[in-house]
Amino acid sequence: MKEQFIGNYVKKITKEDIVLFAKKNNIELDEKEVDILYEQLQKNWKVFLYENPTPIFKELKTKLNSDTYEKGVELFFSMKQKYQSFL
């Protein structure tokens, strides 16, 4: 049930949502980075939440600005830890 709820929520996330969330967390994204992150989120949200996302992070490291990547990974693990009990 939780997984279905999360999946429905992820389907509704827009690129603008990603930009706003990043800005709220002091991360500036260029258009290319927004596209990359949006695509990864839509394709791999289950991996990010329930599996090992290391291979995806390795791929993202080659595609994102290093500052964006570092801040993003830090934010991901911080949020995952904060909301783990809801997953």
N, C-alpha and C positions, 0 to 999 in steps of 0.2 A: 504494500500500500504506500509506504513512504517513498519507495523508488519510483512508483508511478506518479506520485505527486511532484517529486523533484523533476522528473522527466518532462512533465507538462509545463512546469515553471521554466525550465531551461529552453524549451521550444519557443517561449514567448520573449526571451531576452533578445534585445536589439543591439546593434552596434553602438547606438547612442548610450544605451545602458552601460556598456563596457567602458566607454569614454568617461561617463559621469562617475562610475565607481572608481576608475583609475585616478581621476582628478581628486576625488574625495580622499584618496589615499596617497596623494602627492606623487603620482606617476603620470608623466606626460607621454602620450602615445601618438605616433604619426599614423597616417591612414593605413599604411601597409601593415603596421603592427596590430591595428584594430582588426583588420581583415584576418590576419593570422590567428589571433586570439579567439575571434568569433568562430572561425572554422574549427579550431581545436576544441572549443567548448561544446559546440553542437555535435561534433563527431565522437568525442572522447569523455564526456562528462562522467560516465560510469567508471571509467578507468581512474579519473582524478579522485573520485569519492570512495571507491570500493577496492581498487586494485593498486598495483605499483606504477605510478606515473613517471618513473625515472627515464624510460626510453623517450617519452614525450618531452620531458624537460631537456634531455640531450639534444633533441631536434630543435626545440625552441631556442636553445642557447646559440645555435648557428643562424637563426633567423631574426632575432630581436637585438636591439641595442643592448649592450652589456649592462648599463644602468637599469634599463627597463627589466631585463631578465632577472637581475639580482633582487630588485625591489619586488618584482612579481612573485618570485619563488618564496621570498620571505613572507609576503602577504598571504600566499596560498597556505603555507604551513601554519601560520598564525590563525587564519580563519578555520582551517580544517580542525585544528586542536580546539578552538573555541566552540565549534558547533558539532563536534564528534558525537556527542550524546544524542543528537537529533538524527543522525544518520543510521 
